[in-house]
Amino acid sequence: MRHSGQEDHQTRVLRQELIDGYGLLPQQILREAIADYHAKIKSQEKEQSQEETAESPVGINSMV
């Protein structure tokens, strides 16, 4: 996936704000961003799975 120059600029500005304003290290920012993104994806998968389970007919699961 290719990002636009504007998105890259915004990312640099936000990263620099975290470094200057909060004393975070680039490695900390990256680690936490990856962990947050992973948790978000897992949460979405769990919600989707629950929705699919709620939509499936009741009798099908009892036949297994």
Summary of the structure (lengths in Angstrom):
residues: 64
radius of gyration: 19.9
end to end distance: 41.7
largest distance: 59.8
contacts: 113
relative contact order: 0.06
helix: 83%
strand: 0%
